[in-house]
Amino acid sequence: MMVNVSEDIEKKAEASPCQVCSAKSRFRCSSCRSVYYCGRSHQTLDWKTHRSVCRVRQALEEIKKAKHHRADVLLKRRNSNRPKRQPASSEVDEDAFIGGVFRPRHQPTYPSLQALAFDIIKDLAINGFSVIDDFVDASVIENVRAEIQVMKETDMFLPGRLCQTTRVVGTDVRGDMVKWLDVRHDCPYTAIHSVIRKMDRVTQRINAWKKLSECDIRSRSPVMIAYYPENSPGYKQHVDNPSNDGRKLTFILYMNKQYDKKQDGGQLRIHKRDRGLFFDIEPIDGRLVIFWSDSRTPHEVLPTNRDRLALSVWYFDLLERAKTLMKESSLTEEDLLGTRLQP
């Protein structure tokens, strides 16, 4: 959408020519109000490039207007507390990346989940995924591993299945064993429950900026514990939500102690088809990866040379979930909403 450049900003328009052809501008983007165009055709042409920046600028303006967020104080505290550092060798690995790199965010350096959620939103808008290290304390991860070990010893894991099917697929497509948990307040697995509760709290803050996040998240799926045994072929390239079933954001927490990227394998490879790139993300202990569940984020799990553990949750967009489930005649409100987020 565009608005005419009014007389009081004519001078600014002259100093800001069309983003595409540099001709005299007649319109500007009505969302971020910072980019000018000579006409609608050139705005449409530039939208794919401008879209990500536009959403981030909208969010910044929205935060500035929301005084109860204390955005100015929050941003100053975050910037002052975060150490300035040069990219480490683990962040720029020429063997693992083609044409691009990612820089994990370090959760303990953030003064609040509000600040962390905002940077996650920026990552999603620009790159389609976000990586957060040390999302929970090492002691919590250790307790989660202990709870999963109990599940493994009692044979609670079953072979993984593809989306929307009950058929067990060949291990050459998907080599994991999975266990589904309905994590609520009465969940007996207290460590897993504490992790999911923190994920819920982050998601609630992401959802506060609906214009940026493109969704209205009110609920999530059950939790999937995925266990890849040693020498597993991994999981071939796929999309979590290929059919618009309501899943909007994928959260994956890794629990792999003393991970060695040169020997252990099992990296999460995220493909960016529009850029011709892929990003290999090591499943190190305490690392959280968040990405769009739809076709924007095709991904795969590379073959593993050791046991590999991951905890996955999918967060539902309310409208998309409703459109999918309303086709069923025997729906309850719980079916429609899934598991509600916990404050």
N, C-alpha and C positions, 0 to 999 in steps of 0.2 A: 504494500500500500504506500502511496506517495501523497504528499501535501504540497500545495503551491508555495513557493518561496515568497513570503510577504514582504512588503516594502521596507519594514524595519530591519530586515536581514539581507537586503539586496547587496549591500556592500560585502557582507560575508560570503554570499553566493558567488560574487565576482572573484573573490579571493579563493574560492573552492570550486574549481571547474569540475565538469563531469568526470566521475571516477573511471569511466571506460575510454572516452574519446578526448577528454580535456577541453571540450567545447563549453560555451557558456551554459551554466546550469539553470534549470527552471524548476526543478523539484529536488526534494531531499527525502531520505528515508524517514518515514513517520514513526518508526519504532525507536531507533537510537538517535535520530536527528543529528547525525554527525557526518553523513556521507551524502554527496549531491550527484544528481544525474541530469542529463539534458532531456530525457524523456523516459517513458515507461519501458520501451524496448531494451534500453541499455541497463535499466535496473534489473529487469528479468534476466538479462545476460550475465550480470554480475552477482546475482543472488547466491549461487552455489558457493562462491568465494566469500561473500560478505556475511552469509548467514551466521556462521559461528561467532564472528566478532560482534555482530549485531546483538546476539543473545547475551553475550557476556556484558556488553555495555548496558543493555536493558536491566540486567540484574544489579549492576553497580548503581544505576540510578534509583532502582527500587529500594535498595538497601539504604541509600542516602536519605530517601524520603521517610523511611520507617524509623522514627526516632527511638522506638523501644528496643531496636536491635543495637543501638549505640555503635553504629558501624565505624564511625571515626575512631572511637576508643579501641574497638576490637581490632581494627586493621593496624593501628599503631602498636598495640601490644603484641600482635602476632609478628609484625616485622622486626620489632626490637628483640623479641625472644628467640627468633629463628637465627641460628648462626649462619654467617656468610661462608660458603664453602665452594671449592672447585669440584667439578664432576669427578668422582672416583673412577678407578678403572672398571669397577663392576657396573657402572652406569653407562659406559660407552664401550661396547664390545663389538668390534668390527666383524667378528666371526658370527655373531648372533643377530646382527641387524643388517638390513639392506636399505640404505637410503635414509634411515631415521633412527632416533634413539628415544628412550623414555627416561624420566628421572623420577624414581619413587619418592613419594612424600613420607615424611617421618612423623607418625602420629603424636609421639610425646612432645614434639616441639610446638604443638598448637595449644593456645590458651583455652580453647573450648571446642566442642563438637560443632558449634555454629560456624567457626572459622574453617574447620576441616571440611565441613559439608560444602561450603562455598567454593573451595578450591577443587573439590571433586566435581562440582557442577561445571566449572571452567574446563577441567580435563575432558569431561564427557562432551561438552559442546565443541571443543576443538579437535580432540583426538578420538573420541568414542570410547575411551577407557581411562581408568585411573588406578594407580598402584599406591598402596599405603603400607608401609612397613611398621612392625611392632604395634599392630592394631590393638592387641590386648597384651597383658603382662605374660612373661614367660611361664610363670607359675600356673596361670589359667590354661595356657596351651598344654602344659604337662598334665593337668587334670583332665583336659579333654581327651588327650591321648590315652589316659588310663581308662576312661569310660568307653572309648572305642575298642580298646583291647578286650574289655569284658564282652562286648558284642561279638568280636571275632572268635573268642573262646567258646561262646555259646551258639555258634553257627547262625548268626542273625543276618548275615550278608547273602544276597542273591545276585546272579548275573545281571548286568545292566541291560536295559531295553531302550529301543529308539523311541522318540517322541510319538505319542498317539498310537501306540501298538503294544500288545501284550506279548509279542513274539520276541524270544531271546535271540539276539543276533550273534553271528560268528565272532570269535575273539579277534579275528583279523580286522574287524570294524571297530569294536569297542571291547577293551580288555579289562574293564573294571568290575568289581563287585560292589553292590550298593545296599544301603540300609536307609529306609525312610523313617523319619521321626516327626510326630506331631508335637512340636515344642510349645507348650503353654505354661501357665503359672504352676501347674501341678506336675510338671515334667520331672521324672526321677533323676534325670541327668543334669545335675545342677550346674556343672561347668559349661556344658553346651548351652544350657538355658541362658547363662550370663552373657555368653558370646552373642547369641541371637538377640538378646535384649539390647545390647549395644548397637548392633546392626540396625535394629528397628529405630533407635533414637537418631542415628545418623540419617536414615531414610526419611524420617519425619522432618528433619531440617532441610534435606534436599527438596522435599515436596513443598516446602514453604514458598518456593519460587516456581509456580506452575508454568509460567510463561517460558521460563528457561528450560525446565526439565521436560516439557512437552507431555506431562502426565499428571494424573491425580491418583497418588498411591495411598491406598487405605489398608491394604492387606498383603499377605505373602503366602507362599506355598509352604508345605511341610519342608523339613530340612532333609537334604540328601547327603549322607556320608558316603564318599566314594573311596574305595580302597583298590589301588592298582598293585598287584603282587609283583615281585621281582621278575624282570625280563618280560613284562607285559608289552604288547605292541602299541599301547596307548589308545587314542580315540581319533579316528579319521576326521577330517575337516567337516564341520557341520555348523548349523545355526540353531540356537536354543529354541527360538520361537519362529518357525518358518510359516506359520499359518494364522498369525494374529490371534492367539488364544488368550491374550491378556498379560502375559509376562513382559514386563518392560525393562527391568534392571536385573542383572545377574550379579550376585555377590559370591565370591569364592575365597575361603580362608584356608591357607595351607598350614600343615602341621608336620613338617619334615625336618627333624633335627639334624644338625651337622651336614647340611646339603652341600655337595660338591658338584658344581655345574659342569665341570670337565668330565666327570666320571658317571654321575648318577642319572643324567637324562631327565625325561619327564617334564620338560618345559611346556608351558602354555604358549602356543604360537597364535597370535592374533593377526589376521590378515586385513589389510586395508586395500581393497581391490581398486578403489578410485585413485589411489596413489601408486599402486604397484609395489607395495611394501609389505613386510611382515615384521612383527615384533616378538621376540622370544623372551618370556618372563619366567624366571626361575622360581619354582615353588618352595621358597625358603620358609623356615619356621616363623609363624606370626604374620606373614604377608597376606594382605587383603587385596583382591583385584575386583574392580567393579566395571561392568561394561553393559552397553545396550544389548538386550536379549534378541533383538530382531535381526534382519538381514544386514544391518550396518556392521555387524561384528561376527563374521565367520571365524571360527577358531578350531584348533585341534590340540590334542595332547600328544607330544612326541613319545616315542618308545622309552620305557623306563628300565633302568638297570638295578633298581632297588625298590623296596616297598615305598609306596607313595600314598599319602593321605590328604584328603581335601574335604571341606564342608561347604556345601552349596545351598543357596537360598534364592528364590525368584520372587520379585516384588511385582504385584499386579497393578496395572492401570485400571481404575474402576470402570470407565466407560467401555474400554475394549473387552474387559472380562465379562461385563454384562451382555454385550452384543453376542459374544460367543456362547455363553451359558443359557441365554434366554431361549435358545433353540430346544433345550431340554424341557420336558413337561413337568417333571417331578422335582423341581429345584426348591431348595430351602434357602433362607437368607444366608445361612452359614456356607452353603455351596457357592453362592454368588460372591460373598466377600472373602472366602478363604479364612486364614488365621489373621485376626486383627493385630495391628502393631501394638507393642507394649510400650508405655511411656517410661 
